[in-house]
């Protein structure tokens, strides 16, 4: 009998030793969003499990009680005790670093200054961020200001598209700094091994003779085209149904073929498409196999919905797979921006692309189309993707962006670049930065920070301040500090220089400065700026005629565009001419 009892006890112990228990639960954010691929470490045996797409998990253990640690990038780790008979509802909180990284970003900033909540209304079926125009601030109370060098050029060609269609331009589509920098004015080669050269000019303000304009021009070094690093280019092309128009997918096919003609054998091209489905259209192919690449481009057809989220994830996965260390790794997204499947809001796209930017892969966005064009989405992607953004309204613009300005568009010399300025209140009464206007929601969020940008090879960027000078002339307006990260070693290089006032009159100033002023006046007029109310279209035209270099095609084209805008915005003059 004793032997039987002993064997029963031993059998129970063996059964208990081999028993299996399950720890079940789900993992979510504080807002209730399911978290997939969270790592769950079971302490008893050091095994690792991952949460499913809906955030759920199930772990097998020999114990009824155990301890787990849950971890996911961007969130604080959580360690907790679990029991097999209790379902675990685990909430992960965003880490402090993630919260700081995802703060709304500004492209210009004046320290300690408050702003008026004035903005233009939303116009048309296209989407544009509501912008707040920079105001005058007192230099004595607020001497410190700054702006991002994230210079895109999309606004000018988009404005041109509206005017050529004989349509009024939505004020929020006008970004004055992009219009000025579209022309790459007055490039000045940096000295020796310097990455940048900074120069300044002063011009009496044409629309307010009591004020002056300060021009700050930054010229980036030009990379030797024969020594450009190998490129790993992933074309991410929208082939959804909304792209089935001549100025969308067909234009993009021609545009990419122009780009392919300049590729080298050491460059690699992949094509990922998204429409009804997401897939690899072309596996990595050397740049000298131009016919193969172009043939694949020609076969593209538009159909289906627009799953931009899955397309972006697939493109970055392809770019990471073919990553070239020391090379130019870049996703080139071409779309009308009309995402209607998956993550579609600007905020959701911001979060999506922010996770990708740490991979060392840059992003270039090429926008096309009209009517449902989503400028706000492409702006978000380019800025958060550590890249740039251009709008292609015709094949000539594609040639400008992808051929003539190839290195400016696709080869960077610096990232996270921005300029800080401390104005001297002994020289300036008040000032305002023209352009570089911020999104309304970024202004209203008091925690927003200045966001640096990417600068391409051979790029010349210009910022313009309008200011009221003191009656006593000073030799300096203040101090300018440029900050940026070097593309190669990521170390922050701090340049400091004090610039002198150059009292140059309009008739003696270089033509590039005068032309930049004409473009600025044009942009402010289209934007319906409160600071240009007394300036007429005739004033702008007369100033532009004196500034345009007739030997430069783009400047002549600007003058033609100005003429069209005058006929559009002042139709009474058109009727008078017809009498």
C-alpha positions as CSV (number, residue, x, y, z in Angstrom):
1,X,0.0,0.0,0.0
2,X,2.9,2.3,0.9
3,X,4.5,1.5,-2.5
4,X,1.3,2.4,-4.3
5,X,1.0,5.7,-2.5
6,X,4.6,6.5,-3.3
7,X,4.1,5.8,-7.0
8,X,1.0,8.0,-7.0
9,X,2.8,10.9,-5.4
10,X,5.8,10.5,-7.9
11,X,3.4,10.4,-10.8
12,X,1.7,13.6,-9.6
13,X,5.0,15.3,-9.3
14,X,6.0,14.2,-12.8
15,X,2.7,15.3,-14.3
16,X,3.1,18.7,-12.6
17,X,6.7,19.0,-13.9
18,X,5.6,18.5,-17.4
19,X,2.4,20.6,-17.1
20,X,2.0,23.5,-19.5
21,X,0.4,26.8,-18.7
22,X,-0.4,29.8,-21.0
23,X,0.1,33.5,-20.3
24,X,-2.3,35.4,-22.6
25,X,-2.9,39.1,-23.1
26,X,-2.6,42.1,-25.4
27,X,-0.4,45.1,-25.7
28,X,-1.7,48.6,-26.5
29,X,-0.8,52.3,-26.4
30,X,-2.4,54.6,-23.9
31,X,-4.8,55.6,-26.7
32,X,-5.8,52.0,-27.2
33,X,-3.8,51.4,-30.4
34,X,-2.7,47.7,-30.8
35,X,1.1,47.3,-30.9
36,X,2.5,44.6,-33.1
37,X,6.0,43.0,-32.9
38,X,6.5,44.0,-29.3
39,X,9.2,41.7,-27.8
40,X,8.1,39.7,-24.8
41,X,10.8,38.0,-22.7
42,X,9.8,35.2,-20.4
43,X,12.3,35.4,-17.4
44,X,12.1,31.7,-16.4
45,X,13.6,30.4,-19.7
46,X,14.7,33.6,-21.4
47,X,12.5,32.8,-24.4
48,X,11.4,35.7,-26.7
49,X,8.0,36.1,-28.3
50,X,6.4,38.8,-30.5
51,X,2.9,40.3,-30.3
52,X,0.6,39.7,-33.3
53,X,-0.8,42.4,-35.6
54,X,-3.7,43.0,-33.1
55,X,-1.3,43.3,-30.2
56,X,-2.2,39.9,-28.7
57,X,0.2,37.3,-27.4
58,X,0.2,33.8,-25.9
59,X,3.3,32.2,-24.2
60,X,3.7,28.6,-23.0
61,X,5.3,28.1,-19.6
62,X,5.8,25.3,-17.1
63,X,5.0,27.7,-14.3
64,X,1.6,29.1,-13.2
65,X,3.3,32.4,-12.3
66,X,6.2,34.0,-14.1
67,X,7.8,37.4,-14.9
68,X,7.8,39.0,-18.4
69,X,9.5,42.1,-19.8
70,X,7.8,43.9,-22.7
71,X,9.9,46.1,-25.0
72,X,9.2,48.0,-28.3
73,X,11.2,50.7,-29.9
74,X,9.9,54.2,-29.0
75,X,8.2,53.0,-25.8
76,X,9.3,52.5,-22.2
77,X,10.1,48.9,-21.2
78,X,7.7,47.3,-18.8
79,X,8.5,44.4,-16.4
80,X,5.6,42.7,-14.6
81,X,4.5,39.5,-12.9
82,X,1.9,37.4,-14.8
83,X,-0.4,34.5,-13.8
84,X,-1.8,31.9,-16.2
85,X,-5.4,32.4,-15.0
86,X,-5.4,36.2,-15.6
87,X,-5.6,37.8,-19.0
88,X,-3.0,40.6,-19.2
89,X,-3.9,44.0,-20.6
90,X,-0.6,45.7,-21.0
91,X,-0.3,49.5,-21.7
92,X,3.1,50.8,-23.0
93,X,3.9,54.5,-22.7
94,X,5.8,56.5,-25.2
95,X,9.4,57.1,-24.2
96,X,10.5,60.7,-23.4
97,X,12.9,60.6,-26.4
98,X,10.0,59.7,-28.7
99,X,7.8,62.4,-27.4
100,X,10.5,65.0,-27.9
101,X,11.2,63.7,-31.4
102,X,7.6,63.9,-32.4
103,X,7.0,67.4,-31.3
104,X,5.6,69.7,-34.0
105,X,8.5,71.2,-35.9
106,X,9.0,74.8,-36.9
107,X,10.8,76.1,-40.0
108,X,11.4,79.5,-38.4
109,X,11.5,80.6,-34.7
110,X,11.8,83.7,-32.7
111,X,12.8,83.0,-29.1
112,X,10.1,84.0,-26.5
113,X,7.9,85.8,-29.0
114,X,4.1,85.2,-29.0
115,X,2.2,85.1,-32.3
116,X,-1.2,86.3,-33.6
117,X,-3.5,83.4,-34.5
118,X,-4.2,84.7,-38.0
119,X,-4.3,82.3,-41.0
120,X,-5.8,82.0,-44.4
121,X,-8.9,79.7,-45.0
122,X,-8.7,76.3,-46.7
123,X,-9.4,76.6,-50.4
124,X,-10.3,74.0,-53.1
125,X,-10.2,70.2,-53.0
126,X,-6.5,70.2,-52.8
127,X,-4.9,70.2,-49.3
128,X,-2.4,72.8,-48.0
129,X,-1.3,73.5,-44.5
130,X,-2.8,76.6,-43.0
131,X,0.1,78.9,-42.5
132,X,0.7,81.9,-40.2
133,X,2.7,84.7,-41.8
134,X,5.7,85.8,-39.7
135,X,5.1,89.2,-38.0
136,X,7.4,92.0,-37.0
137,X,9.0,91.5,-33.6
138,X,10.8,94.0,-31.4
139,X,14.6,93.5,-31.7
140,X,15.1,94.8,-28.2
141,X,12.8,92.2,-26.5
142,X,13.4,89.4,-29.0
143,X,16.8,89.6,-30.6
144,X,17.2,85.9,-31.2
145,X,15.6,84.2,-34.2
146,X,16.3,81.3,-36.6
147,X,15.1,79.4,-39.6
148,X,15.5,75.9,-41.1
149,X,17.6,75.4,-44.2
150,X,15.1,72.7,-45.4
151,X,14.6,74.4,-48.7
152,X,12.1,72.8,-51.1
153,X,11.2,74.2,-54.5
154,X,7.7,72.8,-55.0
155,X,5.7,76.0,-54.4
156,X,6.9,78.0,-57.5
157,X,6.0,75.3,-60.1
158,X,2.7,74.6,-58.3
159,X,1.9,78.4,-58.4
160,X,2.8,78.4,-62.1
161,X,0.4,75.5,-62.7
162,X,-2.5,77.4,-61.2
163,X,-1.8,80.6,-63.2
164,X,-1.3,78.7,-66.4
165,X,-4.7,77.2,-65.8
166,X,-6.1,80.7,-65.3
167,X,-7.0,79.9,-61.7
168,X,-6.4,82.0,-58.6
169,X,-3.7,80.6,-56.4
170,X,-4.7,79.4,-52.9
171,X,-2.8,81.7,-50.5
172,X,-1.5,78.8,-48.4
173,X,0.0,77.2,-51.6
174,X,2.4,80.2,-51.7
175,X,5.6,79.6,-49.8
176,X,7.7,82.7,-50.6
177,X,11.1,81.1,-49.6
178,X,10.5,78.2,-52.0
179,X,9.6,80.6,-54.8
180,X,12.8,82.6,-54.3
181,X,15.0,79.5,-54.0
182,X,13.5,77.9,-57.0
183,X,16.0,79.9,-59.1
184,X,19.2,79.0,-57.2
185,X,20.3,82.6,-57.3
186,X,23.9,83.9,-57.1
187,X,25.8,80.8,-56.3
188,X,29.2,81.6,-54.7
189,X,31.8,78.8,-54.5
190,X,32.9,78.1,-50.9
191,X,36.7,78.5,-50.2
192,X,39.0,75.5,-50.2
193,X,37.6,72.7,-48.0
194,X,34.7,74.6,-46.6
195,X,31.2,73.1,-46.9
196,X,29.4,76.5,-47.1
197,X,29.9,80.1,-48.0
198,X,27.7,82.8,-46.4
199,X,27.2,86.3,-47.9
200,X,24.8,89.1,-47.1
201,X,23.4,92.1,-48.8
202,X,21.2,95.1,-47.9
203,X,18.6,96.7,-50.1
204,X,16.1,99.5,-49.4
205,X,12.6,97.9,-49.2
206,X,10.6,98.7,-52.4
207,X,7.2,98.5,-50.7
208,X,8.2,100.4,-47.5
209,X,11.0,102.9,-48.0
210,X,11.5,103.4,-44.2
211,X,12.7,99.8,-44.0
212,X,15.5,97.7,-45.5
213,X,15.8,94.1,-46.7
214,X,18.5,91.9,-45.4
215,X,19.5,89.0,-47.7
216,X,21.4,86.0,-46.3
217,X,22.7,83.7,-48.9
218,X,24.1,80.3,-48.2
219,X,26.0,78.4,-51.0
220,X,26.9,74.7,-50.5
221,X,30.0,73.1,-52.0
222,X,29.6,71.3,-55.3
223,X,30.5,67.6,-55.2
224,X,32.8,66.4,-58.0
225,X,30.4,64.8,-60.4
226,X,33.0,62.2,-61.4
227,X,33.5,61.2,-57.8
228,X,29.8,61.0,-56.7
229,X,29.2,58.0,-54.4
230,X,27.3,55.0,-55.7
231,X,23.6,55.4,-55.7
232,X,21.0,53.0,-54.3
233,X,17.8,54.5,-55.7
234,X,14.4,53.0,-55.0
235,X,11.6,54.5,-57.1
236,X,8.3,54.3,-55.2
237,X,5.7,55.0,-57.9
238,X,2.0,55.6,-57.3
239,X,0.0,53.6,-59.9
240,X,-3.4,54.0,-58.3
241,X,-6.5,54.9,-60.3
242,X,-6.1,58.6,-59.5
243,X,-2.8,58.6,-61.5
244,X,-4.5,57.7,-64.8
245,X,-4.2,61.2,-66.4
246,X,-1.6,62.5,-68.8
247,X,0.0,64.9,-66.3
248,X,0.4,62.1,-63.7
249,X,1.7,58.6,-64.4
250,X,2.6,59.3,-68.1
251,X,4.6,62.4,-67.0
252,X,6.3,60.4,-64.3
253,X,7.3,57.6,-66.6
254,X,9.0,60.2,-69.0
255,X,10.6,62.0,-66.0
256,X,12.2,58.9,-64.6
257,X,13.5,57.9,-68.0
258,X,15.3,61.3,-68.2
259,X,16.9,60.5,-64.8
260,X,17.9,57.0,-65.8
261,X,19.9,58.3,-68.8
262,X,22.4,59.8,-66.4
263,X,22.9,56.7,-64.2
264,X,26.3,54.9,-64.0
265,X,27.1,51.2,-63.8
266,X,27.8,51.5,-60.0
267,X,24.3,52.9,-59.4
268,X,21.5,50.6,-58.6
269,X,17.7,51.1,-59.3
270,X,14.8,49.3,-57.8
271,X,11.1,50.0,-58.5
272,X,8.3,49.5,-56.0
273,X,4.7,50.3,-57.0
274,X,1.5,50.7,-55.0
275,X,-2.0,50.9,-56.3
276,X,-4.5,48.1,-56.0
277,X,-1.6,46.0,-54.7
278,X,2.0,46.8,-53.4
279,X,4.8,45.0,-55.1
280,X,8.3,45.0,-56.5
281,X,8.2,46.0,-60.1
282,X,11.9,45.9,-60.8
283,X,14.5,44.1,-58.7
284,X,17.8,45.9,-58.1
285,X,19.3,46.7,-61.5
286,X,22.7,48.3,-62.4
287,X,22.4,51.8,-63.8
288,X,24.0,50.9,-67.1
289,X,21.1,48.6,-68.0
290,X,19.1,51.6,-69.0
291,X,16.9,49.8,-71.6
292,X,15.8,47.2,-69.1
293,X,14.9,49.9,-66.5
294,X,13.1,52.1,-69.1
295,X,11.1,49.2,-70.5
296,X,9.8,48.4,-67.0
297,X,8.8,52.0,-66.5
298,X,6.9,52.0,-69.8
299,X,4.8,49.0,-68.8
300,X,3.4,50.8,-65.7
301,X,-0.4,51.2,-65.8
302,X,-2.7,53.0,-63.3
303,X,-5.5,51.1,-61.4
304,X,-6.8,50.6,-57.9
305,X,-6.8,52.4,-54.6
306,X,-3.8,54.2,-53.0
307,X,-2.2,52.3,-50.1
308,X,0.6,54.8,-49.5
309,X,1.5,53.4,-46.1
310,X,2.3,49.9,-47.4
311,X,4.1,51.3,-50.4
312,X,6.4,53.4,-48.2
313,X,7.1,50.4,-45.9
314,X,7.9,48.2,-48.9
315,X,10.2,50.8,-50.5
316,X,12.2,51.4,-47.3
317,X,12.5,47.7,-46.9
318,X,13.9,47.4,-50.4
319,X,16.3,50.3,-49.8
320,X,17.6,48.8,-46.6
321,X,18.1,45.4,-48.3
322,X,20.4,47.0,-50.9
323,X,22.0,49.6,-48.6
324,X,25.3,50.9,-49.8
325,X,27.6,52.0,-47.0
326,X,29.1,55.4,-47.9
327,X,26.7,55.6,-50.8
328,X,23.6,57.7,-51.6
329,X,20.7,55.7,-50.3
330,X,17.4,57.3,-51.3
331,X,13.7,56.5,-51.9
332,X,12.2,58.7,-54.6
333,X,8.4,58.8,-54.1
334,X,6.3,60.0,-57.1
335,X,2.6,60.6,-56.4
336,X,-0.3,63.0,-56.3
337,X,-0.3,62.4,-52.6
338,X,-4.0,61.2,-52.5
339,X,-3.5,58.3,-50.0
340,X,-6.9,56.6,-49.3
341,X,-5.9,53.3,-47.8
342,X,-4.0,52.7,-44.6
343,X,-2.5,55.7,-42.7
344,X,-3.9,58.7,-44.6
345,X,-3.6,61.8,-42.2
346,X,-0.6,64.1,-42.1
347,X,0.0,63.1,-38.5
348,X,-0.1,59.4,-39.2
349,X,2.2,59.8,-42.1
350,X,4.5,61.9,-39.9
351,X,4.7,59.1,-37.4
352,X,5.3,56.5,-40.2
353,X,8.1,58.3,-41.9
354,X,9.8,59.4,-38.7
355,X,10.5,55.7,-37.9
356,X,12.3,55.3,-41.2
357,X,14.5,58.4,-41.1
358,X,17.0,56.8,-38.6
359,X,17.9,54.2,-41.2
360,X,20.3,56.6,-43.1
361,X,18.0,56.6,-46.1
362,X,16.9,59.9,-47.6
363,X,13.6,60.7,-49.2
364,X,12.8,62.8,-52.3
365,X,9.1,63.5,-53.1
366,X,7.9,64.3,-56.6
367,X,4.4,65.7,-56.7
368,X,2.1,65.7,-59.8
369,X,-1.5,66.3,-60.7
370,X,-4.3,68.7,-59.9
371,X,-7.7,68.8,-58.3
372,X,-7.0,66.2,-55.6
373,X,-3.3,67.1,-55.2
374,X,-2.2,66.7,-51.5
375,X,0.6,69.2,-51.0
376,X,0.3,68.9,-47.2
377,X,1.0,65.2,-47.2
378,X,4.1,65.5,-49.5
379,X,5.5,68.3,-47.4
380,X,5.1,66.2,-44.3
381,X,6.8,63.2,-45.9
382,X,9.7,65.2,-47.3
383,X,10.4,67.1,-44.1
384,X,10.2,64.1,-41.7
385,X,11.9,61.8,-44.2
386,X,15.1,63.9,-44.1
387,X,14.7,64.9,-47.8
388,X,13.2,67.4,-50.3
389,X,10.1,68.0,-52.4
390,X,9.5,69.2,-55.9
391,X,6.3,69.6,-57.9
392,X,6.4,68.6,-61.6
393,X,3.9,70.5,-63.7
394,X,5.5,69.5,-67.0
395,X,8.4,67.6,-68.5
396,X,10.6,70.7,-68.6
397,X,10.3,70.9,-64.8
398,X,11.2,67.2,-64.5
399,X,14.3,67.8,-66.6
400,X,15.3,70.8,-64.4
401,X,14.8,68.7,-61.2
402,X,16.2,65.3,-62.2
403,X,18.8,66.3,-64.8
404,X,20.1,69.9,-64.6
405,X,19.8,70.0,-60.8
406,X,20.5,66.3,-60.3
407,X,23.2,66.8,-57.5
408,X,21.2,69.5,-55.8
409,X,18.1,67.3,-55.7
410,X,19.7,63.9,-54.9
411,X,23.2,64.3,-53.4
412,X,23.3,66.0,-49.9
413,X,26.3,67.7,-48.3
414,X,24.6,68.4,-44.9
415,X,21.5,67.6,-42.9
416,X,19.7,69.0,-39.9
417,X,20.9,72.4,-41.1
418,X,19.6,75.7,-39.6
419,X,20.7,79.2,-39.0
420,X,20.4,81.2,-35.7
421,X,20.7,85.0,-35.7
422,X,21.1,87.4,-32.8
423,X,20.2,90.8,-34.0
424,X,21.8,93.9,-32.4
425,X,19.0,96.1,-31.0
426,X,21.4,99.0,-31.3
427,X,21.1,98.6,-35.1
428,X,17.5,97.4,-35.6
429,X,14.2,98.5,-34.2
430,X,12.1,95.5,-35.4
431,X,12.3,92.8,-38.0
432,X,10.4,90.0,-39.6
433,X,11.4,86.9,-41.6
434,X,9.8,86.8,-45.0
435,X,8.5,83.4,-45.9
436,X,9.4,80.3,-43.8
437,X,5.9,80.6,-42.4
438,X,4.9,77.9,-39.9
439,X,1.9,75.6,-39.8
440,X,-0.9,76.9,-37.6
441,X,-0.9,73.8,-35.3
442,X,2.9,74.1,-34.8
443,X,2.5,77.7,-33.7
444,X,-0.3,76.8,-31.3
445,X,1.9,74.1,-29.7
446,X,4.2,75.9,-27.4
447,X,6.6,73.0,-27.2
448,X,7.4,73.1,-31.0
449,X,11.1,73.1,-31.9
450,X,13.1,74.4,-34.9
451,X,13.6,71.6,-37.4
452,X,16.8,71.5,-39.5
453,X,16.9,70.4,-43.1
454,X,18.9,68.7,-45.9
455,X,21.1,70.8,-48.2
456,X,22.1,69.5,-51.6
457,X,25.4,69.8,-53.5
458,X,25.8,73.2,-55.2
459,X,22.6,74.6,-53.7
460,X,22.2,78.3,-53.2
461,X,19.6,79.2,-50.7
462,X,18.4,82.7,-49.6
463,X,16.5,84.1,-46.7
464,X,15.2,87.6,-46.6
465,X,14.4,89.8,-43.5
466,X,12.6,93.1,-43.6
467,X,13.7,95.4,-40.8
468,X,13.5,98.9,-39.5
469,X,17.0,100.4,-39.0
470,X,18.0,102.7,-36.2
471,X,18.7,106.2,-37.2
472,X,22.4,105.8,-36.2
473,X,24.2,103.6,-38.7
474,X,26.0,100.6,-37.1
475,X,28.7,98.6,-38.8
476,X,27.0,95.3,-37.9
477,X,23.4,94.0,-37.6
478,X,24.3,91.1,-35.4
479,X,25.8,87.6,-35.4
480,X,24.8,84.7,-37.5
481,X,25.5,81.0,-36.6
482,X,25.1,78.1,-39.0
483,X,24.6,74.7,-37.5
484,X,24.5,71.4,-39.4
485,X,25.4,67.7,-39.3
486,X,28.0,66.5,-41.8
487,X,26.7,63.8,-44.1
488,X,29.6,61.5,-43.6
489,X,30.5,61.6,-39.9
490,X,27.3,63.1,-38.4
491,X,29.3,65.4,-36.1
492,X,27.9,68.9,-35.5
493,X,30.1,71.6,-37.0
494,X,29.5,75.1,-35.6
495,X,30.4,78.0,-37.8
496,X,30.2,81.6,-36.5
497,X,30.6,84.8,-38.4
498,X,29.7,88.4,-37.8
499,X,28.4,90.1,-41.0
500,X,28.7,93.8,-41.9
501,X,26.0,96.1,-43.2
502,X,26.5,96.7,-46.9
503,X,24.6,99.9,-47.7
504,X,24.0,99.2,-51.4
505,X,21.3,101.1,-53.3
506,X,18.9,99.5,-55.6
507,X,20.7,100.7,-58.7
508,X,24.1,99.4,-57.7
509,X,23.1,96.1,-56.1
510,X,23.7,92.8,-58.0
511,X,20.9,91.7,-60.2
512,X,20.3,88.4,-58.3
513,X,19.3,90.4,-55.2
514,X,16.9,92.6,-57.3
515,X,15.4,89.6,-58.9
516,X,14.9,87.8,-55.6
517,X,13.1,91.0,-54.4
518,X,10.8,90.9,-57.5
519,X,9.9,87.2,-56.8
520,X,9.3,88.0,-53.2
521,X,6.9,90.8,-54.1
522,X,5.1,88.5,-56.5
523,X,4.8,85.8,-53.8
524,X,3.6,88.2,-51.1
525,X,1.0,89.7,-53.5
526,X,-0.4,86.2,-54.3
527,X,-0.4,85.4,-50.6
528,X,-2.5,88.4,-49.9
529,X,0.1,89.6,-47.4
530,X,-1.0,92.3,-45.0
531,X,2.5,93.8,-45.5
532,X,2.1,94.5,-49.2
533,X,-1.4,96.0,-49.3
534,X,-0.3,99.4,-50.9
535,X,1.8,97.7,-53.6
536,X,0.1,97.3,-56.9
537,X,0.6,94.8,-59.6
538,X,2.0,97.6,-61.8
539,X,4.6,98.3,-59.1
540,X,5.7,94.7,-59.1
541,X,5.9,94.5,-62.8
542,X,8.0,97.7,-63.1
543,X,10.4,96.4,-60.5
544,X,10.6,93.0,-62.1
545,X,11.4,94.4,-65.6
546,X,14.4,96.3,-64.1
547,X,15.6,93.1,-62.3
548,X,15.2,90.3,-64.9
549,X,18.2,89.1,-66.8
550,X,16.9,88.6,-70.3
551,X,19.7,86.0,-71.0
552,X,18.3,83.6,-68.4
553,X,15.4,81.5,-69.5
554,X,13.9,80.9,-66.1
555,X,13.9,84.7,-65.3
556,X,12.2,85.5,-68.6
557,X,9.6,82.7,-67.8
558,X,9.0,84.4,-64.5
559,X,8.2,87.7,-66.2
560,X,5.7,85.9,-68.5
561,X,4.1,84.3,-65.5
562,X,3.8,87.7,-63.8
563,X,2.0,89.1,-66.9
564,X,-0.5,86.2,-66.8
565,X,-1.1,86.8,-63.1
566,X,-1.8,90.5,-63.7
567,X,-4.4,89.6,-66.4
568,X,-5.9,87.0,-64.0
569,X,-6.0,89.2,-60.9
570,X,-6.9,92.5,-62.6
571,X,-9.4,91.4,-65.4
572,X,-10.5,95.0,-65.8
573,X,-7.2,95.9,-67.4
574,X,-7.6,93.0,-69.8
575,X,-11.0,94.4,-70.9
576,X,-9.6,97.9,-71.3
577,X,-6.8,96.6,-73.6
578,X,-9.4,94.8,-75.7
579,X,-11.4,98.0,-76.4
